[in-house]
Amino acid sequence: MSSLLCECDMLALYVVIDDAIKEMQLAYPKVGRPTIFTDSEIITILAYNTLMLRQKNLKDVLKFIELYHRKDFRKLPKYSTFIEHAHRTLPIMTEILSSTLAISTINFADSTMLEVCTLKRADDHRVARNIAHFGKNHQGWHYGFKLHASINSRGSLSSLCFSPANMHDAQMLPKLIKNHMKIVIGDSTYGASVMRKYIWETYKTFVIAPPHWKQKTKIATMWQNALLNMRSKIESTYDILKQHFHLVTSFPRSIEGYFVHYVRVLLAYQFSVMIKYAQLS
């Protein structure tokens, strides 16, 4: 997959996505009239736009296609039809994203808040009322979801999952662990001895975390300290996702809309890492 992505070209991206859909047989049964865009085309549009312009909502994405890619797409759907089709491709995008996850023995894990609205609007927020929750981290209180993820040393996502903002990081750690992971490095929230023991007994994965702030001393080897010093890699990844790819949003008007946005951003980020290392190799 990465060998085709030598540069950010829409046609090359389309080939990669179309091949992935065909290989995994992800297209759902078609009923009714044929759609104007195929699943491969609409996912390509979402991923390419996020890579190039990183626009925050789907209305701007469709406007971008109307202005700059009329020659590539002769016939365009109405805005409502475009939104419906984008939402229907969410399971397919999720499967493609899963296929891009890196396989690595050493990974860095952390979580980040995904606010669905500002705190002062939380009581009036209706879209995610039954799913989003209040959560607190070192930056203060937030209302929304949490993204839990792990990355390899190159910054490529290795695993991920979503939860309400009130879920503790350590509770979600088993959902991030894969059989190929031998070492996972996290912050002090992953240092609970009970969870680390469970992860070792279940997955044979060694969890490395710095001492809790109440802990005066903790024995660590030089290689463990070296890995802990590299933990900022995942913080940099979250910074890229939130500040440059605009992962956090309040524009969607449905739960599906939020996760269409999250998945398209994460998929575009994965492609950006592939392009970066394809160019370097």
C-alpha positions in Angstrom: 0.0 0.0 0.0 2.7 2.5 1.0 4.7 1.8 -2.2 2.0 3.5 -4.3 1.8 6.5 -2.0 5.0 8.3 -3.1 3.3 11.7 -3.2 -0.1 13.2 -2.4 -1.8 12.4 -5.7 -5.6 11.9 -5.9 -5.4 9.1 -8.5 -2.7 7.2 -6.5 -4.8 7.5 -3.4 -7.9 6.3 -5.3 -6.0 3.2 -6.5 -4.9 2.4 -2.9 -8.4 2.8 -1.5 -10.1 1.0 -4.3 -7.7 -1.9 -4.1 -8.2 -2.1 -0.3 -12.0 -2.2 -0.7 -11.8 -4.9 -3.4 -9.3 -7.0 -1.4 -11.3 -6.9 1.8 -14.6 -7.1 -0.1 -15.9 -4.2 2.0 -18.6 -2.8 -0.4 -22.0 -3.3 1.0 -24.9 -4.7 -1.2 -26.3 -2.0 -3.5 -30.0 -1.4 -3.5 -32.1 1.2 -5.4 -30.6 3.6 -7.9 -26.8 3.6 -8.4 -25.0 6.3 -6.5 -23.2 9.2 -8.3 -20.0 8.5 -6.4 -18.7 5.0 -5.7 -17.5 4.1 -2.2 -13.9 4.3 -3.4 -14.4 7.8 -4.9 -16.1 9.3 -1.8 -13.5 7.9 0.6 -10.8 9.2 -1.7 -12.4 12.7 -1.7 -12.6 12.7 2.1 -9.0 11.5 2.6 -7.5 13.6 -0.1 -9.2 16.8 1.1 -8.0 16.1 4.7 -4.5 15.6 3.5 -4.4 18.7 1.3 -6.7 21.4 2.7 -7.7 19.8 6.1 -11.2 21.4 5.9 -13.3 21.1 9.0 -16.7 20.1 7.6 -18.1 18.1 4.8 -19.9 21.1 3.2 -16.5 22.7 2.5 -15.2 19.3 1.2 -18.0 19.2 -1.4 -17.4 22.8 -2.3 -13.7 22.1 -2.8 -14.6 19.3 -5.3 -17.1 21.6 -7.2 -14.4 24.3 -7.6 -11.3 22.4 -8.3 -12.1 18.9 -9.5 -15.1 19.2 -11.9 -13.0 17.6 -14.6 -12.5 14.6 -12.4 -16.1 14.3 -11.3 -18.4 15.3 -14.1 -21.6 14.8 -12.1 -21.9 15.9 -8.4 -24.6 14.9 -5.9 -26.6 17.3 -3.8 -25.2 18.2 -0.4 -27.7 16.0 1.5 -26.9 13.0 -0.8 -23.2 13.5 -0.3 -23.6 13.6 3.5 -25.7 10.4 3.5 -23.2 8.6 1.3 -20.3 9.7 3.4 -22.1 8.4 6.5 -22.8 5.0 4.9 -19.1 4.5 4.1 -18.1 4.9 7.8 -17.8 1.1 8.3 -15.7 0.8 5.1 -13.4 3.7 6.2 -13.0 2.1 9.6 -11.9 -1.2 8.0 -9.4 0.6 5.8 -8.1 2.5 8.8 -7.7 -0.8 10.6 -5.7 -2.3 7.7 -3.2 0.7 7.9 -2.4 0.2 11.6 1.3 -0.5 12.1 2.6 -3.8 13.4 5.3 -3.0 15.9 6.7 -4.7 19.0 7.4 -1.3 20.8 4.6 1.2 21.0 3.8 4.4 22.8 0.3 4.8 24.3 -1.7 7.8 25.5 -5.1 9.4 25.3 -6.4 12.8 24.3 -9.7 14.6 24.9 -12.0 15.2 21.9 -14.4 18.0 23.0 -17.8 18.0 21.2 -18.5 21.6 22.5 -17.2 24.1 24.9 -17.9 23.6 28.6 -20.4 26.5 28.8 -22.5 24.8 26.1 -22.3 21.3 27.5 -25.7 21.5 29.3 -27.5 22.5 26.0 -25.6 20.1 23.8 -28.0 17.5 22.3 -26.1 15.6 19.6 -24.0 13.4 21.8 -25.9 13.9 25.1 -26.3 10.2 25.8 -22.7 9.2 24.9 -20.4 12.1 25.7 -19.4 12.8 29.3 -17.4 15.2 31.4 -13.7 14.3 31.9 -10.7 15.9 33.5 -7.0 15.9 32.7 -4.1 18.1 33.5 -5.6 20.8 31.3 -8.9 20.9 33.2 -12.4 19.8 32.5 -13.7 18.7 29.1 -17.0 17.5 27.6 -17.0 14.9 24.9 -15.0 11.8 24.0 -11.5 10.4 24.5 -9.2 9.0 21.8 -7.0 6.2 23.2 -4.2 5.3 20.8 -0.7 3.8 20.5 1.9 4.6 17.9 5.2 3.1 16.8 8.5 4.9 16.7 7.7 6.4 13.3 4.5 8.0 14.5 2.1 5.6 12.7 -0.9 4.5 14.6 -0.7 1.0 15.9 -4.1 0.7 17.7 -6.9 3.0 18.7 -10.3 3.1 20.4 -12.8 5.8 21.5 -14.5 6.2 24.8 -16.5 8.8 26.8 -14.3 11.4 28.4 -14.8 10.0 31.9 -13.1 6.7 31.2 -9.7 6.2 32.9 -6.8 5.5 30.6 -5.7 2.3 32.3 -9.2 0.8 31.9 -8.9 1.1 28.1 -5.4 -0.3 27.9 -6.5 -3.9 27.1 -8.3 -2.6 24.0 -5.1 -1.1 22.7 -2.9 -4.2 23.2 -2.4 -6.5 20.2 -0.6 -9.8 20.2 2.4 -8.4 18.3 3.1 -5.8 21.0 5.8 -6.7 23.4 6.5 -3.4 25.1 4.0 -0.5 25.6 5.2 2.8 27.1 2.7 5.2 28.7 2.4 7.9 31.2 1.9 7.4 35.0 -1.9 6.6 34.4 -0.8 3.3 32.9 1.4 2.4 35.9 -1.3 0.6 38.1 0.3 -2.7 39.2 -3.0 -4.7 38.9 -3.5 -3.7 35.3 0.2 -4.2 34.3 0.0 -7.7 35.8 -3.2 -8.5 33.9 -1.7 -7.2 30.6 1.5 -9.4 31.2 -0.5 -12.5 32.1 -3.0 -12.1 29.3 -0.9 -10.7 26.4 2.7 -11.2 27.6 3.2 -7.4 27.0 5.4 -5.4 29.3 4.0 -2.0 30.3 6.5 0.7 31.1 5.3 3.9 33.0 7.0 6.6 35.0 6.6 6.8 38.8 3.3 8.1 40.1 3.6 11.5 41.7 3.1 10.0 45.1 5.8 7.5 44.5 9.2 8.5 45.8 11.4 6.0 44.0 11.0 3.4 41.2 13.7 1.1 39.9 14.3 1.3 36.1 17.0 0.1 33.7 18.8 2.4 31.3 16.8 1.1 28.3 13.5 1.6 30.2 14.5 5.2 30.9 15.5 5.7 27.2 12.0 4.5 26.1 10.3 6.7 28.6 12.3 9.7 27.3 10.8 8.9 23.8 7.2 9.1 25.2 6.8 12.6 23.8 6.4 11.0 20.3 2.7 10.3 20.9 2.1 13.7 22.4 3.5 15.2 19.2 1.2 12.9 17.2 -1.8 14.2 19.1 -0.6 17.8 18.5 -0.5 17.1 14.7 -3.9 15.5 14.7 -5.6 18.3 16.7 -3.7 21.4 15.6 -3.0 20.6 12.0 -5.6 18.0 10.9 -8.4 19.5 13.1 -9.4 16.3 14.8 -11.5 18.1 17.3 -14.8 19.5 15.9 -18.2 20.7 16.9 -19.7 20.9 13.4 -21.4 17.5 13.1 -25.1 17.2 13.8 -25.2 13.4 14.6 -23.1 10.8 16.3 -22.3 9.3 12.9 -21.1 12.7 11.7 -18.6 13.0 14.6 -17.1 9.6 13.8 -17.1 10.1 10.0 -14.9 13.2 10.8 -12.7 11.4 13.3 -12.1 8.4 11.1 -11.4 10.5 7.9 -8.8 12.5 9.8 -7.1 9.5 11.3 -7.1 7.7 7.9 -5.6 10.8 6.3 -3.0 11.0 9.0 -2.0 7.4 8.4 -1.6 8.1 4.7 0.5 11.1 5.5 2.9 9.0 7.5 3.1 6.4 4.6 3.8 9.2 2.1 6.5 10.7 4.3 8.4 7.4 4.6 7.8 6.4 1.0 9.5 9.7 0.0 12.4 9.1 2.4 13.0 5.5 1.2 
